[in-house]
Amino acid sequence: MGRAFAIGVVLNLGFVAAEVGAGLWTGSLALLADAGHNMSDVLSLLLAWGATILARRAPAGRRTYGLRKGTILASLANAVLLLVAVGAIVSEAIRRFGEPAPIDAPIVMLTAALGVLINGATALLFMRGSQSDLNVRGAFLHMAADAGVSLTVVAGALVIALTGITWIDPALSLIIVGVIVLGTWGLLRDSVDLAMDAAPRGIDVDEVRRWLAAQPGVEDVHDLHIWAMSTTETALTAHVLRPQNTDADSFLHAACDGLSERFRIDHATLQIETDPARACRLAPAEVV
């Protein structure tokens, strides 16, 4: 995945330079808006890449989980970065509606078409890992959205060339904003959830509880917590009431293997309780 990040950064930096030059040359706000968006994506790729490297560092000192959480913080920073870029684009687009400027449509079309190729190719680099890693998913969504945005700019420049209607350029900028917001909202929501130690999307906490309660000899499950250690690793802790616990080690190994295979929870810690007459102080649902 490190190679994919490196290729993506180099390709997009080159394209940003080309878009800025073409945008200034032609006076196209749509191109400059897309260049700003692509620059934020370069920064997001660097953040995601750096977080992936940090996540491999072994636990040390007070950081008993290592730096795995950095991937979650990177995905959150990427979402916020995009939304900040949106504000600048909207402001300039509104100004351009009042002061429309002519653009060189053929150059805009050629530059945006190059963006479709570069962003599409970069998105393909991250497609395989986007299903299992929120950090990589953020990179994939950025690149896929950019390819669609660039295609929209191509179409808009063609319409301007045919009709001479200059307000189409700032209108396209607002369409770009809509695409960015739609593509970023899910990433922001999931990143905030994971930063707040919510169970990762796709894991049904109640189903996990039922599965644990159905294991041999288990009479109750309480103090269940599931959270993300990183964008690819999930942890679980729970208290399990199991009065007849003569096969304790075998039960623990089987339960942890089952959690890994069924729910992709690879870091499970189970506390076994054997005395049903002694209530655990963490048993009430409202106690954390």
C-alpha positions as CSV (number, residue, x, y, z in Angstrom):
1,M,0.0,0.0,0.0
2,G,3.0,2.3,0.6
3,R,3.8,2.2,-3.2
4,A,0.2,3.1,-4.0
5,F,0.4,6.2,-1.8
6,A,3.7,7.3,-3.3
7,I,2.4,6.9,-6.9
8,G,-0.8,8.8,-5.9
9,V,1.1,11.7,-4.3
10,V,3.4,12.1,-7.3
11,L,0.7,11.9,-9.9
12,N,-1.6,14.3,-8.1
13,L,1.1,16.9,-7.3
14,G,2.0,17.0,-11.0
15,F,-1.7,17.4,-11.9
16,V,-2.2,20.2,-9.3
17,A,0.6,22.2,-10.9
18,A,-0.9,21.7,-14.3
19,E,-4.4,22.7,-13.2
20,V,-3.2,25.8,-11.4
21,G,-1.3,26.9,-14.5
22,A,-4.2,26.2,-16.8
23,G,-6.7,27.8,-14.4
24,L,-4.7,31.0,-14.2
25,W,-4.1,31.0,-18.0
26,T,-7.7,30.5,-18.9
27,G,-9.4,32.3,-16.0
28,S,-11.4,29.2,-15.1
29,L,-12.6,29.1,-11.5
30,A,-13.8,25.5,-12.0
31,L,-10.2,24.5,-12.8
32,L,-8.8,26.4,-9.9
33,A,-11.4,25.0,-7.6
34,D,-10.6,21.5,-8.7
35,A,-6.9,22.3,-8.2
36,G,-7.6,23.3,-4.7
37,H,-9.6,20.2,-4.1
38,N,-6.8,18.1,-5.6
39,M,-4.2,19.8,-3.4
40,S,-6.2,18.9,-0.3
41,D,-6.3,15.4,-1.6
42,V,-2.5,15.3,-1.9
43,L,-2.3,16.4,1.8
44,S,-4.9,13.8,2.7
45,L,-2.8,11.1,0.9
46,L,0.3,12.2,2.8
47,L,-1.7,12.1,6.1
48,A,-3.1,8.7,5.3
49,W,0.3,7.4,4.2
50,G,2.0,8.7,7.3
51,A,-0.6,7.2,9.6
52,T,-0.2,3.8,7.9
53,I,3.5,3.9,8.6
54,L,3.0,5.0,12.2
55,A,0.4,2.3,12.8
56,R,3.2,-0.3,12.3
57,R,5.2,0.9,15.2
58,A,5.3,-1.4,18.1
59,P,3.8,-0.5,21.5
60,A,6.2,1.3,23.8
61,G,6.0,3.2,27.1
62,R,2.6,4.8,27.8
63,R,1.4,4.0,24.2
64,T,0.4,0.5,25.0
65,Y,-1.5,0.2,21.7
66,G,1.3,1.8,19.7
67,L,0.3,4.5,17.2
68,R,-2.5,2.6,15.5
69,K,-5.1,5.2,16.4
70,G,-3.2,7.6,14.1
71,T,-5.0,6.1,11.1
72,I,-8.4,7.1,12.6
73,L,-7.1,10.6,13.3
74,A,-5.8,10.9,9.7
75,S,-9.2,9.9,8.2
76,L,-10.8,12.5,10.5
77,A,-8.3,15.2,9.5
78,N,-8.9,14.4,5.8
79,A,-12.6,14.9,6.1
80,V,-12.2,18.2,8.0
81,L,-9.6,19.4,5.4
82,L,-12.0,18.8,2.6
83,L,-14.8,20.7,4.3
84,V,-12.5,23.7,4.9
85,A,-11.7,23.7,1.2
86,V,-15.4,23.7,0.4
87,G,-15.9,27.1,2.1
88,A,-13.2,28.8,0.0
89,I,-14.7,27.4,-3.2
90,V,-18.2,28.5,-2.4
91,S,-17.1,32.0,-1.5
92,E,-15.2,32.5,-4.8
93,A,-18.1,30.9,-6.9
94,I,-20.6,33.3,-5.4
95,R,-18.3,36.2,-6.3
96,R,-17.9,34.9,-9.9
97,F,-21.7,34.9,-10.4
98,G,-21.7,38.6,-9.9
99,E,-18.5,39.1,-12.0
100,P,-18.5,36.5,-14.7
101,A,-15.1,36.1,-16.5
102,P,-14.4,34.5,-20.0
103,I,-12.4,31.3,-20.1
104,D,-10.4,29.4,-22.7
105,A,-12.7,26.3,-22.9
106,P,-10.5,24.0,-25.1
107,I,-7.5,24.3,-22.6
108,V,-9.9,23.7,-19.7
109,M,-11.3,20.6,-21.4
110,L,-7.8,19.1,-22.0
111,T,-6.6,19.8,-18.5
112,A,-9.7,18.3,-16.9
113,A,-9.6,15.3,-19.2
114,L,-6.0,14.7,-17.9
115,G,-7.5,14.9,-14.4
116,V,-10.0,12.1,-15.2
117,L,-7.2,9.8,-16.3
118,I,-4.9,10.6,-13.3
119,N,-7.5,10.5,-10.6
120,G,-9.2,7.4,-12.1
121,A,-5.8,5.6,-12.1
122,T,-5.0,6.7,-8.6
123,A,-8.4,5.5,-7.3
124,L,-7.8,2.1,-8.8
125,L,-4.6,1.8,-6.7
126,F,-6.7,2.0,-3.5
127,M,-9.8,0.1,-4.6
128,R,-8.8,-3.2,-3.2
129,G,-8.0,-1.9,0.3
130,S,-11.0,0.5,0.5
131,Q,-13.4,-2.2,1.7
132,S,-11.5,-3.1,4.9
133,D,-9.6,0.0,5.9
134,L,-11.3,3.4,6.6
135,N,-8.0,5.2,6.1
136,V,-7.6,3.7,2.6
137,R,-11.3,4.2,1.9
138,G,-10.8,7.9,2.5
139,A,-8.0,8.0,-0.1
140,F,-10.1,6.0,-2.6
141,L,-13.2,8.2,-2.2
142,H,-11.1,11.3,-2.7
143,M,-9.6,10.0,-5.9
144,A,-12.9,8.6,-7.3
145,A,-14.7,11.8,-6.5
146,D,-11.9,13.8,-8.2
147,A,-12.3,11.7,-11.4
148,G,-16.0,12.5,-11.5
149,V,-15.5,16.2,-10.8
150,S,-12.9,16.5,-13.6
151,L,-15.3,14.7,-15.9
152,T,-18.0,17.3,-15.0
153,V,-15.5,20.1,-15.8
154,V,-14.9,18.6,-19.2
155,A,-18.6,18.6,-19.9
156,G,-19.0,22.1,-18.6
157,A,-16.2,23.5,-20.7
158,L,-17.7,21.9,-23.8
159,V,-21.1,23.6,-23.0
160,I,-19.3,27.0,-22.5
161,A,-17.5,26.5,-25.8
162,L,-20.8,25.8,-27.6
163,T,-22.9,28.5,-25.9
164,G,-20.6,31.1,-24.6
165,I,-22.5,31.1,-21.2
166,T,-19.8,32.1,-18.7
167,W,-21.9,31.5,-15.5
168,I,-21.6,27.8,-16.2
169,D,-18.0,28.0,-14.8
170,P,-19.0,29.1,-11.2
171,A,-22.0,26.8,-11.3
172,L,-19.7,23.9,-12.0
173,S,-17.7,25.0,-8.9
174,L,-20.8,24.6,-6.8
175,I,-21.5,21.2,-8.3
176,I,-17.9,20.3,-7.3
177,V,-18.7,21.4,-3.8
178,G,-21.8,19.2,-3.7
179,V,-19.7,16.2,-4.8
180,I,-17.1,16.9,-2.1
181,V,-19.7,17.2,0.7
182,L,-21.5,14.1,-0.3
183,G,-18.3,12.1,-0.6
184,T,-16.9,13.5,2.7
185,W,-20.0,13.2,4.9
186,G,-19.8,9.4,5.3
187,L,-16.1,9.5,5.9
188,L,-16.5,12.3,8.6
189,R,-19.3,10.4,10.3
190,D,-17.4,7.1,10.5
191,S,-14.1,8.8,11.5
192,V,-15.8,10.7,14.4
193,D,-17.5,7.4,15.5
194,L,-14.2,5.6,15.6
195,A,-12.5,8.5,17.3
196,M,-15.2,8.3,20.0
197,D,-14.5,4.6,20.4
198,A,-17.8,3.5,18.8
199,A,-18.0,0.0,17.4
200,P,-16.9,0.0,13.8
201,R,-19.6,0.1,11.1
202,G,-20.5,-3.4,10.1
203,I,-20.2,-4.9,13.6
204,D,-23.6,-5.5,15.3
205,V,-22.9,-5.2,19.1
206,D,-26.1,-7.0,20.0
207,E,-25.3,-9.8,17.6
208,V,-21.8,-10.2,19.3
209,R,-23.5,-10.2,22.7
210,R,-25.9,-12.9,21.6
211,W,-23.1,-15.0,20.1
212,L,-21.1,-14.8,23.3
213,A,-24.1,-15.7,25.4
214,A,-24.7,-18.7,23.3
215,Q,-21.3,-20.2,23.9
216,P,-21.1,-23.5,26.0
217,G,-21.7,-22.8,29.7
218,V,-22.2,-19.1,29.4
219,E,-25.1,-17.7,31.5
220,D,-24.6,-14.0,31.1
221,V,-22.5,-11.4,29.2
222,H,-22.0,-7.8,30.6
223,D,-19.7,-4.9,30.4
224,L,-19.2,-5.5,26.7
225,H,-17.1,-2.9,24.8
226,I,-16.1,-3.0,21.2
227,W,-14.0,-0.3,19.6
228,A,-11.5,0.4,16.9
229,M,-7.7,0.3,17.7
230,S,-7.1,1.5,14.1
231,T,-9.0,1.6,10.9
232,T,-8.3,-2.1,10.3
233,E,-8.1,-3.6,13.9
234,T,-11.0,-4.0,16.3
235,A,-10.8,-4.8,20.0
236,L,-13.3,-6.2,22.5
237,T,-13.6,-6.6,26.2
238,A,-16.4,-8.4,28.1
239,H,-17.3,-10.0,31.4
240,V,-18.6,-13.5,30.9
241,L,-20.5,-15.4,33.7
242,R,-19.6,-19.1,33.3
243,P,-20.1,-21.1,36.6
244,Q,-18.8,-24.4,35.3
245,N,-15.4,-23.2,33.9
246,T,-13.3,-26.4,34.2
247,D,-12.1,-26.0,30.6
248,A,-11.2,-22.3,31.0
249,D,-8.3,-22.1,28.5
250,S,-10.0,-24.1,25.9
251,F,-13.1,-21.9,26.2
252,L,-11.1,-18.7,25.9
253,H,-9.2,-19.9,22.8
254,A,-12.4,-21.1,21.1
255,A,-14.3,-17.9,21.9
256,C,-11.5,-15.6,20.7
257,D,-11.1,-17.7,17.5
258,G,-14.8,-17.4,16.9
259,L,-14.8,-13.7,17.4
260,S,-12.0,-13.3,14.9
261,E,-13.6,-15.6,12.3
262,R,-17.2,-14.4,12.6
263,F,-16.8,-10.7,13.4
264,R,-13.2,-9.9,12.5
265,I,-12.5,-8.9,16.1
266,D,-8.9,-10.0,16.5
267,H,-8.1,-8.4,19.9
268,A,-10.5,-9.9,22.4
269,T,-10.1,-9.9,26.2
270,L,-12.7,-11.9,28.2
271,Q,-13.0,-11.9,32.0
272,I,-14.6,-15.1,33.3
273,E,-16.8,-14.9,36.4
274,T,-17.9,-18.2,38.1
275,D,-20.0,-17.1,41.1
276,P,-23.6,-16.3,40.0
277,A,-24.5,-15.3,43.6
278,R,-22.0,-12.4,43.5
279,A,-23.1,-9.6,41.3
280,C,-20.4,-7.8,39.3
281,R,-20.3,-4.1,40.0
282,L,-20.0,-3.5,36.2
283,A,-23.1,-5.6,35.3
284,P,-25.7,-2.8,35.2
285,A,-26.2,-1.6,31.6
286,E,-25.8,2.0,32.6
287,V,-22.3,1.4,34.1
288,V,-19.4,1.9,31.9
